[in-house]
Amino acid sequence: MMTPSSPWWAPHVYADRRSFLLGRTRITAALRAWFGARDFVEVETAILQASPGNEAHLHAFATELVTSDAQSVAMYLHTSPEFAAKKLLAAGEKRLFTFARVFRNRERGALHHPEFTMLEWYRANEPYGLLIEDCAALLAAAAEEAGTRRFSFRGHEADPFAAPERVTVTEAFRRYGNIDLLATVSGVETDAPALAAAAKGQGIRVADDDTWADIFSRVLVERVEPNLGIGRATILDEYPVSEAALARPTARDARVAERFELYVCGVEVANAFGELTDPAEQRRRFESEMAEKERVHGERYPVDEDFLEALAQMPPASGIALGFDRLVMLATGAPRIEQVLWTPVAEPQ
């Protein structure tokens, strides 16, 4: 592990990391080949954006663009290549993928790093259920390249070749938290007092000023996530609409959206959507997210008007963001994300 006196480039530190890094290179090549064999086009998206994204809990790196006539324009490093990728769908691409360097502030730990790689791919005019099949195939491909039959992290193991379990968020809250989640949801509206009462009844701490989303996240983290992806991968499906700002509602129940997350060994690995293509509804959700961000953190990010214009032209699509570094960790057995990054961002002293 790196210390202030032993940076990542110190020969003895690098020697301990090198096998993980070579595994990363092999997995990268295997996944590129997998997408290429299925007629996906690899794209590169600009890192510098007018908006970094509009999710309340994500924190961006801000910078400025100085124009040729010395005008200063506020810009951001993107937290995801999603907006740019969807503009390419609007432009006419049908299947695309990207290994994107992305940036998120205030995030550092065993599974988090301020700069990391997001593998995103999109399928125009194809159902988002196909993304579940994609995830299963990519887990197996990564395992094959790493030469392993088991993924592992912090004492948990999962078989990367087994078919993933698929469970809805509603089922998971009932199974692991004994909470009827949808009883606290009506359309896009949520009932914080009702969810607070249910959570307190199960011994979960709730603060007086907690929002519905706060309580939802606490139950998810404390009761649900530790049980996911154990033995085999888990697809946690059909999030409440309020927790899926970029996803369309399901045809079966308008209270839940076409959003799933992939978990392996208790670790969230990927986040998928049946993509929302209604620009007016997307604007409403962005504004709601930014109002919450301003309430909690005292700041908000601009809405990318160019993205909303492109969204009106975008075909129906499904898309997914996979934390590539986490996948490499699981496949190689690395204990911390820095072990699978060629040149980690140094911790300030």
Sequence and secondary structure as in RCSB ss.txt:
>XXXX:A:sequence
MMTPSSPWWAPHVYADRRSFLLGRTRITAALRAWFGARDFVEVETAILQASPGNEAHLHAFATELVTSDAQSVAM
YLHTSPEFAAKKLLAAGEKRLFTFARVFRNRERGALHHPEFTMLEWYRANEPYGLLIEDCAALLAAAAEEAGTRR
FSFRGHEADPFAAPERVTVTEAFRRYGNIDLLATVSGVETDAPALAAAAKGQGIRVADDDTWADIFSRVLVERVE
PNLGIGRATILDEYPVSEAALARPTARDARVAERFELYVCGVEVANAFGELTDPAEQRRRFESEMAEKERVHGER
YPVDEDFLEALAQMPPASGIALGFDRLVMLATGAPRIEQVLWTPVAEPQ
>XXXX:A:secstr
  BTTB TTSHHHHHHHHHHHHHHHHHHHHHHHHHHTTT EE    SEES     TT   EEEEEE TTS EEEE
EE S SHHHHHHHHHHT SEEEEEEEEE TT  SSS  SEEEEEEEEEETS THHHHHHHHHHHHHHHHHHT S 
EEETTEEEETTS  EEEEHHHHHHHHH   GGGGEETTEE HHHHHHHHHHTT    TT  HHHHHHHHIIIIIG
GGTTSEE EEEE  BGGG TTB B SS TTBBSEEEEEETTEEEEEEEEB   HHHHHHHHHHHHHHHHHHHS  
    HHHHHHHTT  SEEEEEEEHHHHHHHHHT SSGGGG SS      
